């Protein structure tokens, strides 16, 4: 669905709230560049969220599948921590 935000595309840093479902994502600020998103429903694989005009899923984790809506490569230290955590999981 097209996101509801002050400006679309939504570009910039956004506070992202993790709930512990995804071991690779911690709460913090991440960099976004998107026009579409998935509205949060409370599904068990939803691991992090951003709140714009609605609550959108920022990370999903189910089994060995991980996905994020933000750009970890543009998200500074928080993004590097995501990439490092993912690589550590991949090595196991």
N, C-alpha and C positions, 0 to 999 in steps of 0.2 A: 504494500500500500504506500502511496505517497505520504511522506511524513507531514505532520502539522507542526510548523515552526515559524518563528518570526521571519526568517528568510529561507528560501529553498533555492538552490541547494544549501543545506546546513553545512557550514564550513567553520572549523575552529575547535577549540578546546572545550570539553564538556566533562563535568563531574560524572563519573561512572560508578555506580554502586554495585559491588559484588556481593553475592549471598553465600559463597562457599561451595557452590555446586561445581564450578570450574576451577581446578587447582592451579591453572596457569594465569588467572586474572585476579588481581586485588583491586579494592576500591581506590580511586584516584582520578586524576585528570588525563584524558586521552584525546588524541586529535581525530576529528571526524571530517569527512567530505562525502556527503550522501544526500540523495533526494528521496530514497525509498527505505522503508524499514518494516519490521514486524512488530506489531503491537503486542505487548506482554500479556500473557493469559494466565500465568502461574504454572505453566507446564513444568514438569520435573527437570527438564534439560536446560531451562533458561537459567543462566548463571550470572548475568550482570545486566544492568539497565541504565538508561538515561531517561531523564524526565524533561520533555519539551512541553508541548501542550498536552501530550499523552505520554504514557510510559512505554518506551520501546526497548526491545531486546538488544543488548550490546554484545553478549557472548552466549554461546551454546556449547554444551559438552554432553555427549552421549556415547558411552563406551570409549572407543579410541578415536572418536571424531570430535574435533574442536573447531570452532569458528568464531570470529570476532567481526563486528561491524566497523570498528575504528581502525585506524592505520597504525599498527605497532611501530613500524619503521619511522614514523613521524612523531611518535609520542614520547620522545625523550627517555628519561630513566624508567618511567613506568612501562613504556613499550619494550625497552630492552629487557626488563624483568619478565615480561610475557614471553618474548622470544627465547630467553634463557630457560625458563620453566618448561616451555614446549620441547626444546632440544633435550633437556634432561629426561623428560618422559619418553621421548623417542629413543633414547639410548638404552632404556630398560628392556 
